[in-house]
Structure formats: C-alpha cells, structure tokens
Amino acid sequence: MTASSALPRQFPSRVSRMVSALRATLLRHPWLAGELTGRPALGPNSLRRSESALRAAVALTPDITLASQALGAVHAYVLGSVAAQQALRRAEQR
C-alpha cells in the first residue's frame, strides 16, 4: 500500500463490526474461546463469517495469503483479550 492510496472506507467499519460481534459472543459464552482455539468446526455459519471477513481484508491487499494472516492476527488478539478479561473476572470472584 502506498502513501497515496487510501483504505477503502468500508474496511474499518466492517472489520470493527465483525470483531465487536465476536468479542460480545465470546463474553456471553465463556466456553467458546476454548473451542475456537482448537480445530475449527467448518459449518455453514463459520464459513460465511470467514468469507465475509476475508472479503473485507482483501480490500487492503490483493494477496489473499497476507489478508488471511492479517485476519488471523486480529482473531488471535480478540481471543487473547477476552481470555484475559475472563481470567480477571474469575480471579475477582474468588
């Protein structure tokens, strides 16, 4: 990406909505983070979400591998953030 090129306007909002929804779901269902860190279940809903996220990431780079790696980093960040928040909640309950 060059300094003269701009991010597509919809990219930040699309990714932000996806990440916010994932985080909210993980906080509502504490067991889910552990499931997502293991072998993924490739059902129709997970494939739909993955394809939607990849479409948003490909707006940044035509390299699908790089786009997928960027999404993986964001996903790992959200999982780690939620895991830390859940650990803090458990510690406070003791």
Summary of the structure (lengths in Angstrom):
residues: 94
radius of gyration: 15.3
end to end distance: 48.8
largest distance: 53.2
contacts: 209
relative contact order: 0.14
helix: 74%
strand: 0%
